[in-house]
Amino acid sequence: MKWTTDLYLKGLGVLELVENAQQVVEDWLHRKRGQHGGLAGKTAIVTGGNAGVGYATAEALLARGCSVVLAVRDRGRGDAAAARLAATAAGSGGSQQLGGRQRKGGSSGGQQAGGAAAQGSTAGGGPQQAEAAPEQPEAAQVAVEILDLAILSSVRAFAERWKASGRSLDLLVCNAGIMVPPERTITADGFELQFQSNYLGHFLLANLLVRQHQRQHAQHAQQPAQRASGAAGGSQGSGSGSSGPLRVLFLSSMTHIGGDLSDLTDVPYCRRPPWNTFAAYCNSKLCTLLAAKHMDRLLARAAPSGDGKRDAAVAVHPGLVNTALAAGYFKQMPPKLLRPLTDPFFTHVFCPYMLRSPEAAAETVLYAATAPADEVGGRYCGTAPRVTRHSAAADDPQVAQRLWDLSAHLCQLDADDLVS
Ligand SMILES: NC(=O)c1ccc[n+]([C@@H]2O[C@H](COP(=O)([O-])OP(=O)(O)OC[C@H]3O[C@@H](n4cnc5c(N)ncnc54)[C@H](OP(=O)(O)O)[C@@H]3O)[C@@H](O)[C@H]2O)c1
């Protein structure tokens, strides 16, 4: 990274911290959860849902009656998170409190994706209810599925299991991420770790799932009778048969401004010395933002004109958030010798008081998930919640197209599995 870019980023970082501090105050003043309607009875996948912003997003979705699949790389951490989420949901009054929509008695519709273990269905949502049970709210479910974005075959396997489950998908939150690993690491697929974990894995996942959704939607449209009977079970339900619009969210970051894709052929590998771990993170986040915008352009083009209820892709900047990722980044800034002194400052003062809470950040994510497609499709939703600024580089459709084509090539994605 050039020293001028470095200086520019530091300046922006300070500005971001000031803005973020304002946001922290606003979050504190408006501590109540936002409305974010229309989530009840829907199904979401949250990558990296076991920690940080992903966990808080899963919690917020469940609280609004949306079933969540935590797509995680570690079964133990995923199971522990799901158990905590289920306990929180039950503690807040079970399914009645989750805002589940009314449904007829019978199956809860909470299938597990490809045989994933249910990790604590919320109270009152057991799958074995009597046929003659009176109307009651459908309980939101939380489940765990293995997904390692740093292994492309794991992404493909996840998508295959999702397809086999027959479940429909309403919301995909491409959230998982890593930031500034100390060493340049190359994945088994041959790509720089941050590029693959933050960007390429999500690119593959989103394309596979969006194309599955589009096929399901087309099938649905061809079978009006089946659709009618599906509607009795809930047109927005978590079972198979529902095919409402799909929303895809990509967690980007203000650091995308430091991204530089002028040598696109090197970006996936970071072969050119000197390797700069922060520059690689910035690039992964710029790629993510470009992909979100490009995917939305393609989805908007494919949508029948009309009511605005279309599939949409949205980029999100959650703000600077008090998570392991942010804490790890700030803690490695001072020289190593000083860290025994500075670490406690970051842990006890800076991160809890200067950064947003994951719960507040989840409100921004939910805004991006529920605002009308015409309002947020292809936009970059930031703190407040509002559409926020982004770099000119993120707005270049030609770079976006080149990146899209390159990514499809790197993932060896068949034309039929690529959103186009
Ligand atoms: N925190 C901030 O200030 C901030 C600011 C801007 C943008 N963001 C973005 O927000 C997103 C969430 O970050 P966070 O702050 O919540 O971080 P976090 O607390 O560190 O959580 C990251 C999550 O991603 C998962 N993950 C990492 N690599 C993975 C892989 N290869 N496959 C599957 N899951 C993987 C982690 O799983 P393990 O628990 O197994 O490690 C964890 O669940 C990231 O995309 C980040 O870039 C964060």
The ligand as an ORCA input file, in Angstrom:
! r2SCAN-3c Opt
* xyz 0 1
  N     -16.551     -5.462     13.674
  C     -16.440     -4.386     12.879
  O     -16.110     -3.268     13.329
  C     -16.741     -4.501     11.408
  C     -16.697     -3.334     10.641
  C     -16.991     -3.427      9.295
  C     -17.309     -4.639      8.726
  N     -17.329     -5.764      9.490
  C     -17.662     -7.043      8.837
  O     -18.713     -7.659      9.547
  C     -18.624     -9.078      9.394
  C     -18.743     -9.748     10.744
  O     -17.608     -9.404     11.512
  P     -17.571     -9.459     13.099
  O     -17.001     -8.183     13.533
  O     -18.867     -9.919     13.629
  O     -16.437    -10.585     13.294
  P     -16.292    -11.783     14.333
  O     -16.964    -11.474     15.610
  O     -14.848    -12.102     14.355
  O     -17.111    -12.968     13.621
  C     -16.681    -13.453     12.386
  C     -17.448    -14.710     12.063
  O     -17.002    -15.189     10.800
  C     -16.710    -16.567     10.937
  N     -15.740    -17.021      9.945
  C     -14.478    -16.601      9.765
  N     -13.902    -17.294      8.768
  C     -14.819    -18.178      8.320
  C     -14.824    -19.176      7.313
  N     -13.738    -19.439      6.570
  N     -15.955    -19.889      7.101
  C     -17.047    -19.657      7.846
  N     -17.101    -18.745      8.826
  C     -15.993    -18.007      9.064
  C     -16.186    -16.695     12.352
  O     -16.208    -18.063     12.749
  P     -15.344    -18.590     14.004
  O     -16.079    -18.150     15.239
  O     -15.330    -20.059     13.797
  O     -13.993    -17.941     13.896
  C     -17.203    -15.842     13.070
  O     -18.397    -16.543     13.253
  C     -17.289     -9.339      8.685
  O     -17.531     -9.570      7.323
  C     -16.527     -8.046      8.870
  O     -15.588     -7.828      7.850
  C     -17.057     -5.724     10.830
*
